[in-house]
Amino acid sequence: MTRRESSIEYSHRPAIGNEALNALFFAAWEGHQKVDFASILQRSLTYVCAHRAGQLVGFVNVAWDGGVHAFLLDTTVHPEFQRQGIGQELVRLAAQVAREQGCHWLHVDFEPHLEAFYRGCGFQDTWAGLLNLQKPDGGV
């Protein structure tokens, strides 16, 4: 699946390297540490990338449980390209592929400042729990 929209090209599971992904994440996320994405992506249900003129400007990963639950992770748009609908299109395409792969549910966790974005993508409130495995008491 490849789709062009106003000079942005969206593609499902394209060949993508650590260098491009880490460059995007360094630009978009304060405190990003270099990651080997290859092992992550090989276990993913899918991932969708957005490119403009050959530059990676957006990314979203869809992890899954091997059954009907998929999990949206790492929705990222380069700061110079934010607020242009790229993130919403990445999420829409990721949801479409997850549905086509037989998933019934798409879950996402997000920080409060991203609530409007995910509501705009159609996500609804649910009850959920979180256990921080890096803290001895499990606190968040």
KESE-233427 format. One record per residue: residue number from 1; residue in one letter; x, y, z of N, C-alpha, C in turn. Coordinates in steps of 0.1 Angstrom, whole numbers, plus 5000, padded with zeros to 4 digits. Each point is the difference from the previous one (the first is absolute). Layout:
   seq   type   n.c1   n.c2   n.c3   ca.c1   ca.c2   ca.c3   c.c1   c.c2   c.c3
   NUM      a      X      Y      Z       X       Y       Z      X      Y      Z
...
END
This chain:
   seq   type   n.c1   n.c2   n.c3   ca.c1   ca.c2   ca.c3   c.c1   c.c2   c.c3
     1      m   5008   4988   5000    4992    5012    5000   5009   5012   5000
     2      t   4998   5009   4990    5007    5013    5000   4990   5010   4996
     3      r   5000   5011   5006    4990    5011    4997   5007   5013   5000
     4      r   4997   5008   4990    5005    5014    5000   4989   5010   5004
     5      e   5004   5010   5007    4991    5010    5004   5008   5013   5002
     6      s   4997   5010   4992    5007    5013    5000   5015   4999   5003
     7      s   5007   4993   4991    5014    4998    5000   5005   4991   5012
     8      i   4991   4994   5008    5003    4991    5010   4997   4986   4995
     9      e   5009   4991   5001    4998    4986    4995   4999   4991   5013
    10      y   4989   4993   5001    4998    4991    5011   5002   4985   4995
    11      s   5007   4993   5008    5003    4986    4996   4999   4991   5012
    12      h   4995   4988   4998    4998    4989    5010   5012   4991   4999
    13      r   5007   4998   5011    5012    4991    5001   5011   5003   4990
    14      p   5004   5012   4997    5010    5002    4991   5014   4996   5006
    15      a   5010   4998   4992    5013    4998    5005   5004   5013   5007
    16      i   5004   4999   5012    5004    5012    5008   5011   4997   5009
    17      g   5010   5008   5001    5011    4997    5008   5001   5008   5013
    18      n   5008   4995   5009    5002    5007    5013   5004   5014   4999
    19      e   5008   5004   4990    5005    5013    4999   4988   5010   4998
    20      a   4991   4997   4990    4989    5008    4997   4990   5001   5012
    21      l   4997   4989   5006    4991    5000    5012   5006   5007   5012
    22      n   5013   4998   5003    5006    5007    5011   5000   5015   4997
    23      a   5003   5004   4988    5000    5015    4996   4987   5006   5003
    24      l   4989   4993   4996    4987    5005    5002   4997   5001   5015
    25      f   5003   4990   5007    4997    5000    5015   5009   5010   5007
    26      f   5012   5002   4996    5008    5011    5007   4994   5013   4997
    27      a   4995   5003   4988    4993    5013    4997   4987   5002   5008
    28      a   4993   4989   5002    4986    5001    5005   4999   4998   5015
    29      w   5009   4992   5006    4999    4996    5014   5012   5005   5009
    30      e   4998   5009   5009    5011    5004    5009   5005   4988   5008
    31      g   5013   4999   5000    5006    4989    5008   5000   4986   4993
    32      h   4997   5000   4987    5000    4987    4993   5014   4994   5001
    33      q   5001   4987   5003    5012    4992    5000   5000   4992   4987
    34      k   5012   4998   4994    5001    4992    4988   4994   4986   5002
    35      v   4992   4995   4991    4993    4988    5001   5003   4991   4988
    36      d   5001   4987   5002    5001    4991    4988   4985   4996   4997
    37      f   4995   5006   4990    4986    4998    4997   4997   4986   4993
    38      a   5011   4994   4994    4998    4988    4992   4993   4989   5008
    39      s   5004   4998   5012    4994    4989    5008   4985   5003   5004
    40      i   4998   5013   5001    4986    5005    5004   4991   4998   4988
    41      l   5004   5004   4988    4992    5000    4988   4997   4986   4995
    42      q   5010   4991   5002    4997    4986    4995   4989   4993   5008
    43      r   4997   5005   5012    4990    4994    5008   4986   5008   4999
    44      s   5000   5011   4993    4989    5008    4999   4989   4994   4990
    45      l   4988   5003   5003    4989    4996    4990   5002   5008   4988
    46      t   5003   5013   5001    5003    5009    4989   5006   5012   5005
    47      y   5005   5009   4991    5004    5013    5003   4997   5008   4988
    48      v   4998   5013   5001    4997    5009    4989   5010   5012   5001
    49      c   5005   5003   4989    5010    5011    4999   4994   5011   4990
    50      a   5004   5012   5003    4997    5012    4991   5013   5006   4996
    51      h   5002   5002   4987    5012    5006    4994   4996   5012   4992
    52      r   5009   5009   5000    4999    5012    4991   5013   5002   4994
    53      a   5000   4999   4986    5013    5002    4993   5011   4990   5005
    54      g   4996   4988   5004    5010    4990    5004   5003   5001   5015
    55      q   4996   5010   5007    5002    5002    5014   4989   4994   5008
    56      l   5004   4992   5010    4990    4994    5010   4995   5011   5008
    57      v   4987   5003   5000    4994    5011    5007   4989   4995   5010
    58      g   4996   4987   4999    4990    4995    5009   5001   4985   5001
    59      f   4996   4995   5012    5001    4985    5002   4989   4997   5011
    60      v   4995   4988   4999    4992    4994    5010   5001   4985   5000
    61      n   5002   4993   5011    5002    4986    5002   4987   4994   5005
    62      v   4996   4988   4995    4989    4993    5006   5005   4986   5005
    63      a   5001   4999   5013    5003    4987    5007   4987   4992   5001
    64      w   5001   4987   5003    4988    4993    5002   5002   4988   5009
    65      d   4989   4993   5004    5001    4989    5009   4999   4987   4992
    66      g   5000   5000   4987    4999    4988    4992   4986   4996   4998
    67      g   4991   5008   5006    4985    4997    4999   4993   5011   4994
    68      v   4990   5006   5008    4992    5010    4995   5003   5014   5006
    69      h   5010   5001   5008    5004    5013    5007   5012   5005   4993
    70      a   5000   5013   4996    5011    5007    4994   5003   5012   5009
    71      f   5012   5005   5000    5004    5010    5009   5008   5011   4992
    72      l   4995   5012   5000    5007    5011    4993   5011   5005   5008
    73      l   5012   5000   4994    5012    5005    5007   5008   5010   4992
    74      d   5006   5009   5007    5010    5009    4994   4995   5009   4988
    75      t   4988   5004   5001    4995    5010    4990   5009   5012   5000
    76      t   5007   5002   4989    5010    5011    5000   5000   5007   4987
    77      v   4999   5014   5000    5001    5008    4989   5011   5011   5002
    78      h   5009   5001   4990    5011    5010    5002   4994   5014   5003
    79      p   5005   5007   5009    4995    5013    5005   4997   5010   4988
    80      e   5008   5000   4990    4998    5009    4988   4988   4996   4992
    81      f   4994   4988   5002    4989    4995    4992   4987   4998   5009
    82      q   5001   5004   5012    4988    4998    5009   4989   5009   4997
    83      r   4988   4997   5004    4988    5007    4998   4996   5002   4985
    84      q   5003   4989   4992    4997    5000    4986   4991   4988   4997
    85      g   4996   4992   5010    4992    4988    4998   5007   4988   4998
    86      i   5014   5000   5000    5008    4989    4998   4998   4989   5011
    87      g   5000   5004   5012    4998    4991    5011   4987   4993   5000
    88      q   4989   5007   4997    4987    4994    4999   4999   4990   4988
    89      e   5007   5004   4989    5000    4990    4989   5008   4988   5003
    90      l   5011   5001   5007    5008    4989    5004   4991   4990   5009
    91      v   4993   5006   5009    4991    4992    5009   4989   4994   4992
    92      r   4994   5007   4991    4989    4995    4992   5005   4988   4992
    93      l   5011   5001   4993    5006    4989    4992   5004   4988   5009
    94      a   5006   5003   5012    5003    4989    5009   4988   4992   5004
    95      a   4989   5008   5003    4988    4993    5004   4994   4992   4989
    96      q   5001   5005   4988    4995    4993    4988   5007   4987   4998
    97      v   5013   5000   5001    5008    4988    4999   4997   4990   5011
    98      a   4999   5005   5012    4997    4991    5012   4986   4993   4998
    99      r   4991   5008   4995    4986    4994    4997   5001   4989   4989
   100      e   5007   5003   4990    5002    4991    4989   5007   4987   5004
   101      q   5009   5001   5011    5007    4989    5005   4992   4992   5010
   102      g   4987   5004   5002    4991    4993    5009   4999   5005   5015
   103      c   5007   5011   5002    4999    5005    5014   4986   5006   5002
   104      h   4995   4999   5013    4987    5006    5003   5002   5013   5008
   105      w   5011   5001   5007    5002    5012    5009   5014   5006   4997
   106      l   5000   5013   5001    5013    5008    4999   5001   5008   5013
   107      h   5010   4997   5008    5002    5007    5012   5011   5011   4999
   108      v   4999   5010   5008    5011    5010    5000   5000   5006   5014
   109      d   5012   5002   5005    5002    5008    5013   5007   5013   4995
   110      f   4996   5010   5007    5006    5013    4996   5001   5010   5012
   111      e   5008   5010   4999    5002    5010    5011   4988   5010   4998
   112      p   4996   5007   5011    4989    5009    4999   5000   5010   4989
   113      h   5012   5005   4997    5000    5011    4989   4997   4994   4986
   114      l   5000   4987   4999    4996    4994    4987   4986   4995   4999
   115      e   4992   5003   5010    4986    4996    5001   4992   5005   4988
   116      a   5001   5012   4996    4992    5006    4989   5004   4993   4987
   117      f   5013   4997   4998    5004    4993    4988   4994   4987   4999
   118      y   5001   4992   5011    4994    4986    4999   4985   5000   4999
   119      r   4994   5009   5007    4985    5002    4999   4996   5003   4985
   120      g   5008   5008   4994    4998    5004    4986   5002   4988   4990
   121      c   5008   4990   5005    5002    4988    4992   4989   4990   5003
   122      g   4991   5003   5009    4988    4991    5003   5002   4991   5012
   123      f   5010   5001   5008    5002    4992    5012   4990   5005   5011
   124      q   4995   4991   5007    4991    5002    5011   5006   4997   5014
   125      d   4995   5006   5010    5005    4997    5014   4997   4985   5003
   126      t   5009   4994   5007    4999    4986    5006   5006   5000   5013
   127      w   4996   4990   5008    5007    4997    5013   5013   4993   4996
   128      a   5010   5003   5007    5013    4993    4998   5008   5001   5012
   129      g   5010   4992   5001    5009    5000    5012   5014   5001   4995
   130      l   5009   5005   5008    5014    5001    4996   5009   4996   5012
   131      l   5010   4992   4998    5009    4996    5010   5014   5004   4995
   132      n   5007   5009   5007    5013    5004    4996   5010   4989   5005
   133      l   5006   4993   4991    5009    4988    5004   5014   5005   5004
   134      q   5003   5013   4998    5013    5005    5004   5000   5006   5014
   135      k   4989   5001   5006    4999    5004    5014   4996   4989   5009
   136      p   5008   4998   5011    4997    4989    5009   4986   4998   5005
   137      d   4994   5012   5002    4986    4999    5005   4989   5000   4989
   138      g   5005   5000   4988    4990    5000    4989   4994   5014   4997
   139      g   5004   5010   5007    4994    5013    4998   5003   5006   4987
   140      v   4992   5009   4995    5001    5006    4987   5010   5011   5000
END
